[in-house]
Amino acid sequence: MPADPPQRVVLTGVSRGLGRALAEEFIRRGHPVAGCARGAAAIARLNHAFGAPHDFAVCDLADETAVADWAAGVRSRFGVPDLLVNNAALINRNAPLWEVPAEEFERVVDVNLNGTVRVIRHFLPAMLARGRGVVVNFSSGWGRSTAPEVAPYCATKWAVEGLTQALAAELPRGLAAVPVNPGIIHTDMLESCFGPDAASFPPPAEWARRAVPFLLNLGPADNGRPCSVA
C-alpha cells in the first residue's frame, strides 16, 4: 500500500496487545519502528519477523539505567524519533485499594508513570535539539473517569494526563506532547478486568488500522490537547 512520508516511530510495550498491533501497522504502512518490551522471546520474534531498519530490544521501563542504555542505542542505530509513543502499562489485579499489595501498587506506578517519564527523559532532549517531534502518552478512559477495583491503574493514568499537559506547556514551538485515550480494545489487560465481556470490543489489529493514521496526523497544533482514538 502507498505509505505516508516515513516517520521514525519509537514505541514501548511492543510485545503484545496494542503495542504489537501498532508496531505491525506502522511497519505495514512503511514507517520504521524501534520498540522495547520486557520479554526476550517476544523481542526475538519481532526481530526475526522485521529486520532493519526496525529495531527491537529488551528493556524494563522500571530500570532507569536500562532505559538510558536502550535510548542511547536507539538514537545511535535508528535515529531521533519523529513520533514517540509511550504505550507500555500494567494493571493491578481487580481488588479494592486497601487489598492491593504495596509491591503491586508500586510496580504499576513505576511502569505506567515513572516509566513514561524515564522514556521522555532519554529521548526528548534529542527531539528538542532537532526542533520537532511528537510525544504521545497513552492515557485511558480511566485517566478521565474511574472504576472500582482498578484504583492503582486509574491513579497512574490520571497522572499521565496531568503530566502530559504540563509537559506540553514547557515545550517550544514545533513540538507537541499529547495525552491519548486509545479507547476500549480486547486485550489480555481488558480481560483481566472485564472477563469474557472483553471479547465484545474490537481486537488490537482492527483498532490499530484506525489508530496509526490518527497518531501519524498529530502535530504541534495538538500540543497539550487530550485526544481519543475515534
Secondary structure in CASP SS format (residue, H / E / C, confidence):
PFRMAT SS
TARGET T0000
AUTHOR 0000-0000-0000
METHOD secondary structure of the structure
MODEL  1
M C 1.00
P C 1.00
A C 1.00
D C 1.00
P C 1.00
P C 1.00
Q C 1.00
R C 1.00
V E 1.00
V E 1.00
L E 1.00
T E 1.00
G C 1.00
V C 1.00
S C 1.00
R C 1.00
G H 1.00
L H 1.00
G H 1.00
R H 1.00
A H 1.00
L H 1.00
A H 1.00
E H 1.00
E H 1.00
F H 1.00
I H 1.00
R H 1.00
R C 1.00
G C 1.00
H C 1.00
P C 1.00
V E 1.00
A E 1.00
G E 1.00
C E 1.00
A E 1.00
R C 1.00
G C 1.00
A H 1.00
A H 1.00
A H 1.00
I H 1.00
A H 1.00
R H 1.00
L H 1.00
N H 1.00
H H 1.00
A H 1.00
F C 1.00
G C 1.00
A C 1.00
P C 1.00
H C 1.00
D E 1.00
F E 1.00
A E 1.00
V E 1.00
C C 1.00
D C 1.00
L C 1.00
A C 1.00
D C 1.00
E H 1.00
T H 1.00
A H 1.00
V H 1.00
A H 1.00
D H 1.00
W H 1.00
A H 1.00
A H 1.00
G H 1.00
V H 1.00
R H 1.00
S H 1.00
R H 1.00
F C 1.00
G C 1.00
V C 1.00
P C 1.00
D C 1.00
L E 1.00
L E 1.00
V E 1.00
N E 1.00
N C 1.00
A C 1.00
A C 1.00
L C 1.00
I C 1.00
N C 1.00
R C 1.00
N C 1.00
A C 1.00
P C 1.00
L H 1.00
W H 1.00
E H 1.00
V C 1.00
P C 1.00
A H 1.00
E H 1.00
E H 1.00
F H 1.00
E H 1.00
R H 1.00
V H 1.00
V H 1.00
D H 1.00
V H 1.00
N H 1.00
L H 1.00
N H 1.00
G H 1.00
T H 1.00
V H 1.00
R H 1.00
V H 1.00
I H 1.00
R H 1.00
H H 1.00
F H 1.00
L H 1.00
P H 1.00
A H 1.00
M H 1.00
L H 1.00
A H 1.00
R H 1.00
G C 1.00
R C 1.00
G E 1.00
V E 1.00
V E 1.00
V E 1.00
N E 1.00
F E 1.00
S C 1.00
S C 1.00
G H 1.00
W H 1.00
G H 1.00
R C 1.00
S C 1.00
T C 1.00
A C 1.00
P C 1.00
E C 1.00
V C 1.00
A H 1.00
P H 1.00
Y H 1.00
C H 1.00
A H 1.00
T H 1.00
K H 1.00
W H 1.00
A H 1.00
V H 1.00
E H 1.00
G H 1.00
L H 1.00
T H 1.00
Q H 1.00
A H 1.00
L H 1.00
A H 1.00
A H 1.00
E H 1.00
L C 1.00
P C 1.00
R C 1.00
G C 1.00
L E 1.00
A E 1.00
A E 1.00
V E 1.00
P E 1.00
V E 1.00
N E 1.00
P C 1.00
G C 1.00
I C 1.00
I C 1.00
H C 1.00
T C 1.00
D H 1.00
M H 1.00
L H 1.00
E H 1.00
S H 1.00
C H 1.00
F H 1.00
G H 1.00
P H 1.00
D H 1.00
A H 1.00
A H 1.00
S H 1.00
F C 1.00
P C 1.00
P C 1.00
P H 1.00
A H 1.00
E H 1.00
W H 1.00
A H 1.00
R H 1.00
R H 1.00
A H 1.00
V H 1.00
P H 1.00
F H 1.00
L H 1.00
L H 1.00
N C 1.00
L C 1.00
G C 1.00
P H 1.00
A H 1.00
D H 1.00
N C 1.00
G C 1.00
R C 1.00
P C 1.00
C E 1.00
S E 1.00
V C 1.00
A C 1.00
END
